[in-house]
Amino acid sequence: MTCEHCVRTVKNALYSVEGVSEVEVSLQDQFARVVLEESVSFETLKTAVESFGYKVVDEV
């Protein structure tokens, strides 16, 4: 991610996943924090972000 547009796009990608209730994306720290209402796999979240053209580089 290089700009605020990237941050908004990654947020939109994560919010598009059913079960996601809150998303925080930090451009400076290069991370996303996701709060879930129900169980969602990391792979599902990763696929959503990648479908918007971004690469997920690590799982915490």
N, C-alpha and C positions, 0 to 999 in steps of 0.2 A: 504494500500500500504506500502510496506516495502523496496523497492529498485527501481533503475532506470528502471529495466525491467518492473516492475509494472506500472511505469509512461508511458513508451512506449506503453504498452498493453492498458491502459485506453485511451490514445490518439488515438490509432488505432481504438478502439471500437467507440469512439465518431466521428472520421472522417469517419467511415463507414456509418453514417447516412446522407442521402441526405439532403442538406440544410445547413450543418455545414461548415463554411468557415475557422474558426480558433479555435484552442484549446490550452489552457495553463493548464498544470497540475503541481501542486506543491506537491512534496513528503513531504517537511518540514511542510507545512501548511495543508496538506491533503485536497486539494480542486481541482476542475476543473472549469475553466472559458471557456465558449463556446460562440463564435460569430456565429450568424446565418445569412444566406442570405435570408432565408424564414422562415415562421412560422413552428416550430417544437415543439411538446409538451414535457414537462418534462418527461412524462411517456415513450415516445419514446427513449429519451436519456438514461433514467434509464434502460430500457430493453436492450439497446445496451451494456451498461457497464456490466450489470448482465449476459448477454450471453457470455461474455468473462471471467466469473468466479469471478467477484468482486461485492461487496455489496455497494449499494448507501445508505448512512445513513442520509442524510439531503438535503432539498431543500432550497435554498436561493433566 
